[in-house]
Amino acid sequence: MARHLITSALPYINGIKHLGNMVGSMLPADVYSRYLRQRGHEVLYICATDEHGTPAELAAKEQGIPVDEFCAQAHDAQKAVYDGFNLAFDYFGRSSSPQNHEITQEIARELKANGFIEERAIRQVYSNTDGRFLPDRYIIGTCPHCGYDKARGDQCENCTRVLDPTDLIDARSAISGSSDLEIRETKHLFLLQSVLAGEVEAWVDERAENWPVLASSIARKWLTEGLHDRAITRDLDWGVPVPADTWPDLAAEGKVFYVWFDAPIEYIGATKEWADQDPEHRDWRSWWWESEADVHYTQFMGKDNVPFHSVMFPATLLGTRAPWKKVDVIKAFNWLNYYGGKFSTSQRRGVFTHDALEILPADYWRYFMMANAPESDDSSFTWEHFTATVNKDLADTLGNFVNRVLSFSRKRFGDEVPEGSEPGEAEARLGEEIARLLAEYEEQMEAIQFRKAAAALRALWSAGNSYLEEKAPWLEIKTDKEGAALTLRTAMNLIHLYAVVSEPFIPASSAAMRAAFDLRDDTATWVTQEEATSLTTLTPGTPFTVPPVLFTKLTDEDLETYKERFGGEEQ
C-alpha cells in the first residue's frame, strides 16, 4: 500500500468561508483521503489556517483586539465549522506556529546561501501619520478606471483591475485614514524566480502530464509569460520575521515574509506541528524528505491558487537544493458561483458554511457539492438544483431504499436478517451489475474525478431500487415467502455495501446505515469484487434495527424560505 500526503489550500483566517471555498479545496481533499484510507493506504491529510498578511491585521484592528488574539479566535471558529462538515484532517494547524516560523526562516537562509534571494531597494508608499511603510492593501482610494471609492492599492474589488498604489485617486491609509502619504525608498528581499525559471519549467514538464488540464494549463501559461523576480517581504507587524542573523538591517526595520511565501511552507510546518505532538511515533521528515520515503503528494485548490503552488512554491523548494518532497498531482477546481454571481457577505448573497450547517446536516451539502463539483468549468449553486438533488438522489434513491427494505423486513420477518431461498438469476445479474458499477466508482475515485465518481455511486444506489422493483417483495411474499426473504436479505446486503462505499461522500449517513446491523466483527474497510458479486456479507440471523429517516425531503416552502434568507435572483 502506498503512502499519500494530501493538502488543501489553506483557508484564510479572515472570516467563515462560503460553499465555493469548501468545494474547491477542503471537501474534495477529505473525500479522497477517506477513500484512500478505506482502501488500506497510509494517509496524512494536512491543512491549516493561513494567518499572516494585511487582511488579518486590518480585521483585528476593526475588532479592536490584538492580531494574535483575533487569529486564535478565528482559527477555533473555522475549525468548529470544519468539524461540523466531518472533515477528517489528520492535523489542522496554524501558519503562525513556531514550527512554520522556524522552517520558513531556514528555507529563506538556504535560498540566500544558494544565490536565489537578493536584497533590492524599491520605492514604496510611506504614511507620515502612521510612521510606517504601507503594503499595497493598506492603501485605499478611488479606482481610476471605475470610480469605486474603496479600491485597494493592489486591486479594485469592483472592476477587478490590477492596480499600483500610485494609480489611486485620493489615496489614504487604511490604518488611520490619513492622506499624508509620500513615496520613499526602502529595501525588500526578492526571490529570483527568473534564475530558477528553467528548473521550474523542467519540473512542470515532468509532472504536469499527470495533472488535470485546468492546473497544467495555468502553470504553463505563467511559464510562457515568463517568471519574474518577486518581492517576498512586507512591512507588517504580523508575520514570520526576517531572521536577524541573516538580514540584520531588514530585521531591525521589522520586515516580515510575504504571506504567499510562508503560507505554502505551512504544509511542512503543520506536519511538524502534528509530529511534535507525538515525536516518538511521528517523523515529519518521512513525509517531506524525498530521500527517506516514497510518498505520493496530492494538492487540492481553487484555480486562483494554482500559480503559487505550481510555480512559486516549487521554485522556493527547488532553490533550497534540499530534497524537499514536491507535489505529484495538483487537483484544481473552477468557481462555484451563486445563481451565476459571486458569493457576497456584504450583499447577503450565497451560503456560507456555518449557515449551511445551521439549516441542514453536513451530508446534504457534502453530497451535493461533490456531485456538482466545478471540475471542468464554473458551476452555479441554485436552491432549485440543490433541492432537486437532495430529494431525488439522497431522499428517494438512497434513503427510501434503506427505510422501505428494513421496515418491510422487520414487519414480515422480525428483527433479524431472513434466510430465504438460494440466490437465483435476478441475484446473479444484480451481483454482476454491482461489481461493474463498483469498479467504475473505484476508477473515477482513483482518477480524482468526483462528479463521475458521484454518478457511479448514484448508479450503485439506483441498481438496488431497480432490483427491488423487479422482485417486488411486497407482492412476492403473497406467493413465495422464501423468495421474498431472499430478496430482502439481498437488499440488506446492498445497504451494508452502500454504507461502506458511500462513506467518503456521506460519512454520517454511512455510519447510520452500518450501525443498523449488529455485526460484531464488521471491520470491512472496503468491498471486494467477490463480495460485490455475491452480496452475502450479512448472514441470516444477523440482528438489525431500522434507523431514523436518513434524509428528509425538502419542500417548496423550504425552498422559498432559503431563497428569501440567502437570495436567489439570477445574475
C-alpha positions in Angstrom: 0.0 0.0 0.0 1.2 3.5 -0.8 1.8 6.5 1.4 -0.3 9.5 0.5 0.3 13.1 1.6 -2.7 15.3 1.0 -3.0 19.0 1.5 -5.8 21.5 0.7 -5.2 25.2 0.1 -5.1 26.9 3.4 -8.3 28.8 4.2 -7.5 32.4 5.0 -8.1 33.4 8.7 -10.3 36.4 7.9 -13.9 35.1 8.1 -16.0 32.0 7.8 -15.8 30.6 4.2 -18.6 30.1 1.7 -19.5 26.8 0.0 -17.3 27.7 -3.0 -14.3 27.7 -0.9 -15.3 24.4 0.7 -15.9 22.6 -2.6 -12.7 24.0 -4.1 -10.2 22.6 -1.6 -11.0 21.0 1.7 -14.1 18.9 0.9 -12.6 17.1 -2.1 -9.4 16.5 -0.2 -11.4 14.9 2.7 -13.4 12.7 0.3 -10.2 11.5 -1.4 -8.4 11.0 2.0 -11.3 8.9 3.3 -11.4 6.8 0.2 -7.6 6.1 0.3 -7.8 5.2 4.0 -10.6 2.7 3.3 -8.5 1.1 0.6 -5.8 0.5 3.1 -3.3 3.2 2.2 -1.4 5.2 4.8 -2.7 8.8 4.5 -1.7 12.1 6.1 -4.2 14.9 5.4 -2.8 18.3 6.5 -4.4 21.7 6.5 -4.2 24.9 8.5 -5.5 28.5 8.8 -3.4 31.0 6.7 -2.9 33.7 9.3 -0.5 36.3 8.1 -0.9 39.2 5.8 -2.6 42.6 5.7 -6.3 41.5 6.0 -5.7 39.8 9.3 -4.1 42.9 10.7 -7.0 45.1 9.4 -9.7 42.7 10.7 -8.1 42.7 14.2 -7.9 46.4 14.1 -11.5 46.7 13.2 -12.5 44.5 16.1 -10.1 46.4 18.5 -8.2 43.3 19.6 -4.6 42.2 19.1 -4.0 40.4 15.9 -2.7 37.2 17.6 -5.9 37.1 19.7 -8.0 37.6 16.6 -6.3 34.8 14.7 -6.7 32.4 17.7 -10.4 33.1 17.9 -10.9 32.9 14.1 -8.9 29.6 13.9 -11.2 28.0 16.5 -14.3 29.3 14.8 -13.2 27.9 11.4 -12.2 24.6 12.9 -15.6 24.2 14.5 -17.3 24.6 11.1 -14.9 22.0 9.5 -15.6 19.6 12.3 -19.3 20.1 11.6 -18.7 19.1 7.9 -16.9 16.0 9.2 -13.6 16.9 7.6 -11.2 14.3 8.9 -7.9 16.2 8.9 -5.0 14.4 10.5 -3.9 17.8 11.6 -5.4 21.3 11.2 -2.6 23.7 12.1 -1.8 27.4 12.1 0.6 29.3 9.8 1.6 31.5 12.8 3.0 28.4 14.6 6.6 28.4 15.9 7.2 25.4 13.6 6.3 27.4 10.5 8.4 30.4 11.6 11.4 28.1 12.1 11.1 26.3 8.7 10.2 29.4 6.7 13.3 31.2 8.1 15.5 28.2 7.4 14.3 27.9 3.8 15.0 31.6 3.3 18.5 31.1 4.6 19.1 28.2 2.2 17.8 30.2 -0.7 20.1 33.1 0.1 23.1 30.7 0.5 22.4 29.4 -2.9 22.1 32.8 -4.5 18.3 32.8 -5.1 17.4 35.7 -2.7 18.5 39.2 -3.4 18.1 42.4 -1.4 16.8 45.3 -3.5 15.8 48.9 -3.0 12.3 49.8 -4.1 10.1 52.9 -3.9 7.1 52.4 -1.6 4.3 54.5 -0.1 5.1 55.8 3.4 2.4 57.1 5.8 3.7 60.0 7.9 0.8 59.8 10.2 1.3 56.1 10.9 5.0 56.3 10.8 5.4 53.2 8.6 5.6 51.9 5.1 2.3 50.7 3.8 1.8 47.4 2.0 -0.4 47.7 -1.1 -3.5 46.5 0.7 -3.0 49.1 3.4 -3.7 51.9 0.9 -7.2 52.6 -0.3 -8.6 55.2 -2.7 -10.7 55.8 -5.7 -10.2 53.5 -8.7 -9.1 55.5 -11.8 -11.0 53.0 -14.0 -14.4 52.6 -12.5 -14.6 55.3 -9.8 -15.0 52.8 -6.9 -14.0 54.8 -3.8 -12.7 51.8 -1.7 -10.3 50.3 -4.1 -7.2 48.7 -2.6 -3.6 49.5 -3.7 -3.2 46.2 -5.3 -6.6 45.6 -7.0 -10.1 47.1 -7.3 -12.6 44.7 -6.0 -15.3 46.4 -8.0 -13.9 46.2 -11.6 -11.1 43.6 -10.7 -8.4 45.8 -12.4 -4.9 45.2 -11.0 -3.6 48.5 -9.6 -0.5 50.1 -8.2 -0.9 52.3 -5.1 0.2 55.3 -7.1 -2.8 54.7 -9.5 -5.3 55.5 -6.8 -7.1 58.9 -6.7 -7.2 60.5 -3.2 -5.1 57.7 -1.7 -5.2 57.3 2.0 -4.0 54.9 4.7 -6.3 52.0 5.6 -5.0 52.2 9.2 -5.5 55.8 10.1 -7.4 57.2 7.1 -4.7 59.8 6.6 -3.8 61.1 3.2 -0.4 62.3 4.3 1.5 59.9 2.2 4.7 60.1 0.3 7.0 57.8 -1.8 10.2 56.7 -0.1 12.9 54.2 -0.8 13.1 51.0 1.2 14.7 47.6 0.9 13.0 44.2 0.4 14.0 40.6 -0.3 13.3 39.2 -3.8 13.1 35.6 -4.8 15.0 35.3 -8.1 12.4 33.3 -10.0 13.9 34.4 -13.3 17.1 32.5 -12.4 15.1 29.4 -11.4 12.7 29.6 -14.4 14.4 26.8 -16.4 14.4 24.4 -13.5 10.7 25.2 -12.7 9.8 24.7 -16.3 11.6 21.3 -16.5 9.9 20.3 -13.3 6.4 21.3 -14.5 7.0 19.5 -17.8 7.9 16.3 -15.9 4.9 16.5 -13.5 2.1 18.3 -15.3 1.2 15.5 -17.6 -0.4 13.8 -14.5 -2.4 17.0 -13.6 -5.9 17.8 -14.6 -5.9 20.2 -17.6 -7.0 23.2 -15.5 -3.9 23.0 -13.3 -1.4 22.2 -16.0 -2.7 24.9 -18.4 -2.5 27.6 -15.7 1.1 26.6 -14.8 2.2 26.6 -18.4 0.5 30.0 -19.1 2.6 31.5 -16.3 5.8 29.9 -17.6 5.1 31.1 -21.1 4.6 34.6 -19.9 8.0 34.4 -18.1 8.8 34.2 -14.4 9.7 37.5 -12.8 11.6 38.1 -9.6 9.2 38.5 -6.7 9.3 40.5 -3.5 8.9 38.1 -0.6 8.9 40.6 2.3 6.4 43.2 3.5 6.2 46.0 6.1 3.9 44.4 8.6 3.7 43.8 12.4 2.3 40.3 12.0 4.1 37.6 10.1 7.2 35.4 10.0 10.1 37.9 10.9 13.1 38.2 8.6 15.8 36.4 10.6 18.2 38.9 12.2 21.2 36.6 11.9 20.9 36.7 8.1 19.5 40.1 7.3 20.1 42.3 10.4 19.2 45.6 8.7 15.8 44.4 7.4 15.1 42.6 10.7 15.7 45.8 12.5 13.2 47.5 10.3 10.5 44.9 11.2 10.3 43.3 7.8 8.3 40.0 7.7 7.9 37.5 4.9 5.1 37.9 2.4 2.2 35.7 3.2 2.4 33.9 -0.1 6.0 32.9 0.8 5.3 31.4 4.2 1.7 30.0 3.6 2.7 27.0 1.4 5.6 26.3 3.7 3.0 25.8 6.4 2.1 22.5 4.8 5.5 21.4 6.1 5.1 23.4 9.3 1.8 21.9 10.1 3.2 18.4 9.5 5.9 19.2 12.1 3.2 20.6 14.4 1.5 17.2 14.0 4.7 15.2 14.6 5.7 17.3 17.6 2.5 16.1 19.4 4.0 12.6 19.4 7.6 12.7 18.5 8.3 9.1 19.5 6.0 7.8 16.8 5.8 10.5 14.2 8.5 11.7 11.9 7.6 14.7 9.8 10.6 14.4 7.6 9.5 11.0 6.5 6.7 12.8 4.7 8.7 15.7 3.3 12.2 14.4 2.7 12.2 12.6 -0.7 15.3 10.5 0.1 13.6 8.9 3.2 10.2 7.7 1.9 8.2 7.0 -1.2 5.2 9.4 -0.8 2.6 10.4 -3.3 1.6 14.0 -2.8 -1.7 15.5 -3.9 -2.7 19.1 -3.5 -6.3 20.4 -3.8 -7.1 24.1 -4.5 -9.2 26.6 -6.4 -7.8 27.8 -9.7 -6.7 31.1 -8.3 -4.2 29.3 -6.1 -2.6 27.3 -8.9 0.1 29.8 -9.9 1.6 29.9 -6.4 1.5 26.1 -6.0 2.7 25.2 -9.5 5.4 27.9 -9.8 6.3 29.9 -6.8 6.3 27.1 -4.1 8.2 24.7 -6.4 10.7 27.4 -7.2 11.1 28.0 -3.5 11.8 24.3 -2.7 14.0 23.8 -5.8 16.1 26.7 -4.8 17.0 25.3 -1.4 18.8 22.4 -3.1 17.4 20.2 -0.3 15.4 17.0 -1.1 12.0 18.5 -0.2 9.0 16.5 -1.4 7.2 18.3 -4.2 3.7 17.8 -5.4 2.9 14.9 -7.7 -0.7 16.0 -8.6 -2.4 19.3 -8.4 -6.2 18.9 -8.5 -7.6 22.4 -9.3 -11.2 23.5 -9.3 -13.1 26.2 -11.1 -15.6 28.5 -9.3 -18.8 27.5 -7.6 -21.0 30.6 -8.1 -24.3 31.5 -6.6 -27.1 31.9 -9.2 -24.4 32.8 -11.7 -22.9 35.6 -9.5 -20.3 35.8 -6.7 -20.9 34.9 -3.1 -21.0 38.1 -1.1 -21.1 38.6 2.6 -21.9 42.3 2.4 -24.8 41.8 0.0 -26.2 38.8 1.9 -25.8 36.6 -1.2 -24.9 33.0 -1.0 -24.5 30.3 1.5 -21.6 30.3 4.0 -20.5 27.2 5.7 -21.7 27.9 9.2 -25.2 28.9 7.9 -25.3 25.7 5.8 -24.8 23.6 8.9 -27.4 25.6 10.8 -30.2 24.6 8.4 -29.3 21.1 7.2 -26.9 18.2 8.2 -23.4 18.1 6.6 -24.1 15.1 4.4 -26.7 17.0 2.3 -24.1 19.6 1.5 -21.2 17.2 1.1 -23.0 15.1 -1.5 -24.5 18.0 -3.5 -21.2 19.8 -3.7 -19.2 16.8 -4.8 -21.8 15.6 -7.3 -21.7 19.0 -8.8 -18.0 19.9 -8.2 -16.8 22.6 -10.6 -14.1 20.4 -12.2 -14.4 21.1 -15.9 -15.9 24.6 -15.7 -17.5 27.0 -13.4 -20.8 25.8 -11.9 -23.7 27.6 -10.2 -25.4 26.8 -6.9 -29.2 27.3 -7.0 -31.7 26.3 -4.4 -33.8 24.7 -7.0 -30.9 22.4 -8.1 -29.9 21.7 -4.5 -33.5 20.8 -3.5 -34.0 18.5 -6.6 -30.7 16.7 -6.0 -31.3 16.1 -2.3 -34.9 14.9 -2.9 -34.1 12.7 -5.9 -30.7 11.2 -5.0 -30.5 11.2 -1.3 -34.1 11.0 -0.1 -35.7 8.9 -2.8 -32.9 6.8 -4.3 -30.9 6.0 -1.2 -32.9 6.9 1.9 -36.1 5.5 0.8 -34.5 2.2 -0.3 -32.9 1.8 3.2 -36.2 2.6 5.0 -38.5 0.5 2.9 -36.3 -2.6 2.9 -35.6 -2.6 6.7 -39.1 -1.6 7.7 -40.8 -4.2 5.5 -38.4 -7.0 6.5 -39.0 -6.2 10.2 -42.7 -6.2 9.7 -42.8 -9.5 7.9 -39.8 -11.4 9.2 -38.8 -9.8 12.6 -35.6 -8.1 13.7 -33.1 -10.5 12.1 -31.9 -10.9 8.5 -34.1 -13.5 7.0 -32.7 -16.6 5.3 -34.9 -17.4 2.3 -34.2 -19.4 -0.7 -30.9 -19.8 -2.6 -30.0 -16.8 -4.9 -31.3 -17.1 -8.5 -30.9 -15.5 -11.8 -32.0 -12.0 -10.7 -29.4 -12.0 -7.9 -26.7 -13.2 -10.3 -27.5 -10.3 -12.7 -27.6 -7.9 -9.8 -24.2 -9.0 -8.4 -22.6 -8.6 -11.9 -24.1 -5.1 -12.2 -23.0 -4.1 -8.7 -19.4 -5.3 -9.3 -19.3 -3.4 -12.6 -20.5 -0.2 -11.0 -18.2 -0.6 -8.1 -15.2 -0.9 -10.5 -16.4 2.2 -12.3 -16.7 4.1 -8.9 -13.2 3.0 -7.9 -11.7 4.0 -11.3 -13.2 7.5 -11.0 -12.1 7.9 -7.4 -8.5 6.8 -8.3 -8.6 9.4 -11.1 -9.8 12.1 -8.7 -12.9 12.7 -10.9 -15.5 13.5 -8.3 -18.5 14.2 -10.4 -18.1 11.0 -12.3 -17.4 9.1 -9.1 -20.7 10.6 -7.6 -22.5 9.5 -10.7 -21.2 5.9 -10.3 -22.2 5.9 -6.6 -25.7 7.2 -7.6 -25.9 4.3 -10.1 -25.0 1.8 -7.4 -27.9 3.1 -5.3 -30.2 3.0 -8.3 -29.3 -0.6 -9.1 -30.8 -1.6 -5.7 -34.0 0.2 -6.5 -34.3 -1.5 -9.9 -33.7 -4.9 -8.3 -36.4 -4.2 -5.6 -38.9 -3.1 -8.3 -38.1 -6.2 -10.3 -38.6 -8.6 -7.4 -41.4 -6.6 -5.7 -41.2 -8.5 -2.4 -44.4 -6.9 -1.2 -46.1 -8.9 -3.9 -43.7 -11.9 -3.9 -44.4 -12.6 -0.2 -48.0 -13.5 -1.1 -47.0 -16.4 -3.2 -43.3 -17.2 -2.3 -42.4 -16.2 1.2 -38.9 -17.8 0.9 -38.3 -15.8 -2.3 -39.3 -12.6 -0.6 -36.9 -13.4 2.3 -34.1 -13.8 -0.3 -35.0 -10.5 -1.9 -34.9 -8.7 1.4 -31.7 -10.4 2.5 -30.0 -9.4 -0.8 -31.3 -5.8 -0.4 -29.9 -5.7 3.1 -26.5 -6.7 1.8 -26.8 -3.9 -0.6 -27.5 -1.5 2.3 -24.3 -2.7 4.0 -22.4 -2.3 0.8 -23.7 1.2 0.3 -22.7 2.1 3.9 -19.1 1.1 3.2 -18.6 2.7 -0.3 -20.6 5.9 0.4 -18.5 6.8 3.4 -16.2 9.2 1.6 -19.1 11.3 0.4 -21.7 11.0 3.3 -19.8 9.7 6.4 -22.5 10.3 9.0 -25.3 8.6 6.9 -23.0 5.8 6.1 -22.3 5.3 9.8 -26.0 5.2 10.5 -26.6 2.5 7.8 -23.7 0.5 9.1 -24.9 0.7 12.7 -28.3 -0.7 11.6 -26.7 -4.2 11.6 -25.4 -5.9 14.7 -22.1 -7.2 13.2 -19.6 -7.7 16.0 -16.8 -8.2 13.6 -17.7 -5.6 11.0 -14.2 -4.5 10.2 -14.6 -4.2 6.4 -12.9 -1.1 5.1 -13.9 -1.7 1.5 -15.9 -4.1 -0.6 -14.1 -6.6 -2.8 -15.3 -7.6 -6.2 -16.2 -11.0 -4.9 -18.2 -9.5 -2.1 -20.0 -7.2 -4.5 -20.8 -10.1 -6.8 -22.1 -12.5 -4.1 -23.8 -10.0 -1.8 -23.5 -12.4 1.2 -21.7 -10.3 3.8 -24.8 -10.3 6.1 -25.7 -13.8 7.1 -29.2 -14.9 8.0 -29.9 -14.3 11.7 -27.9 -11.1 11.9 -29.9 -8.6 14.2 -30.8 -5.3 12.7 -32.7 -2.1 13.5 -34.5 0.4 11.4 -32.5 3.7 11.6 -34.3 7.1 11.7 -35.0 8.6 8.3 -31.6 9.3 6.7 -32.7 12.2 4.5 -35.8 14.4 4.9 -37.2 15.7 1.6 -37.2 19.4 1.1 -40.5 21.1 0.4 -41.4 24.1 -1.8 -41.9 26.0 1.4 -38.3 25.1 2.4 -37.1 26.3 -1.0 -38.8 29.7 -0.7 -37.5 30.1 2.9 -33.9 29.5 1.8 -34.2 31.8 -1.2 -35.6 34.6 0.9 -32.9 34.2 3.5 -29.9 33.9 1.2 -31.0 35.5 -2.0 -31.9 33.7 -5.2 -32.1 36.1 -8.1 -30.4 35.2 -11.4 -27.4 37.3 -12.2 
